């Protein structure tokens, strides 16, 4: 047992809480990538795939690693539908609440 300014922290409870945080973060990272797919411009599919290969699920950082990811994000042209620039921002506007509520379920 650790004591800090009158607070007693149970190591087993801390470990369980950290595992819950990790599961919630993994869920959020995966959902962000999955839900971004319809928004990411697609010609060959390499840009979408670079998000999956460039992201370490659970790290809290989603990265699209294709050489042209940055220019497409800020000035990409859509082929139609939801595809186009600022795909993460637009996806968050549409799906943020669903992602957060799903992460909350993982945290319980």
C-alpha positions in Angstrom: 0.0 0.0 0.0 1.3 3.5 -0.8 0.4 6.6 1.2 0.4 10.1 -0.3 -0.9 13.0 1.7 -3.4 11.0 3.6 -4.6 9.1 0.5 -4.1 5.3 0.4 -3.7 3.8 -3.1 -4.1 0.1 -3.6 -1.6 -1.1 -6.2 -4.0 -3.7 -7.6 -6.7 -1.1 -8.1 -4.1 1.2 -9.8 -3.1 -1.6 -12.1 -6.7 -2.4 -13.0 -7.4 1.3 -13.7 -4.3 1.6 -15.9 -5.5 -1.5 -17.9 -8.9 0.2 -18.3 -7.3 3.4 -19.5 -5.2 1.4 -22.0 -8.3 -0.5 -23.3 -10.2 2.8 -23.7 -7.3 4.4 -25.6 -6.9 1.4 -27.9 -10.6 1.6 -28.6 -10.4 5.3 -29.4 -7.4 4.9 -31.7 -9.0 2.1 -33.6 -12.4 3.8 -33.9 -10.7 7.1 -35.2 -9.0 5.2 -37.9 -12.0 3.1 -38.8 -14.4 6.0 -38.9 -12.0 8.2 -40.8 -11.8 5.8 -43.7 -14.8 7.1 -45.6 -13.4 10.7 -45.2 -9.9 10.0 -46.4 -9.4 10.7 -50.1 -8.8 7.5 -52.0 -7.1 6.8 -55.2 -5.1 3.7 -54.6 -5.9 3.2 -50.9 -2.3 3.8 -49.8 -3.2 7.0 -47.8 -5.9 5.1 -45.8 -3.5 2.2 -45.2 -0.8 4.5 -44.0 -3.0 5.5 -41.1 -3.2 1.9 -40.0 0.5 1.2 -40.5 1.7 4.5 -39.1 -0.4 4.4 -35.9 0.5 2.4 -32.8 -2.9 1.5 -31.5 -3.1 2.6 -27.8 -0.5 5.4 -28.2 -3.2 8.1 -28.4 -1.6 9.5 -31.6 -3.0 8.7 -35.1 -0.5 9.2 -37.9 -0.9 9.0 -41.6 2.6 8.4 -42.9 2.2 8.5 -46.7 4.4 11.2 -48.2 1.5 13.1 -49.5 -0.7 12.8 -46.3 -0.1 16.4 -45.1 -0.8 18.1 -48.5 -4.0 16.0 -48.9 -5.2 16.8 -45.4 -4.9 20.5 -45.9 -5.8 20.9 -49.6 -7.1 17.5 -50.8 -9.8 17.3 -53.4 -12.7 15.0 -53.0 -13.7 12.4 -55.5 -17.1 12.5 -54.1 -19.1 11.7 -50.9 -17.3 12.4 -47.7 -13.8 12.3 -49.0 -11.8 15.4 -48.9 -9.5 17.7 -46.8 -9.6 17.9 -43.0 -10.9 14.4 -42.8 -10.2 14.0 -39.1 -11.9 17.3 -38.1 -15.0 16.4 -40.2 -15.1 12.8 -38.8 -14.9 14.2 -35.2 -17.8 16.5 -35.9 -19.9 13.6 -37.1 -18.8 10.8 -34.7 -17.1 12.2 -31.6 -20.0 11.4 -29.2 -20.2 7.8 -30.4 -16.5 7.3 -30.0 -16.5 8.8 -26.5 -19.4 6.7 -25.3 -17.8 3.6 -26.7 -14.6 4.4 -24.8 -16.6 4.9 -21.7 -18.0 1.4 -22.0 -14.5 0.1 -22.3 -13.4 2.0 -19.2 -16.0 0.3 -16.9 
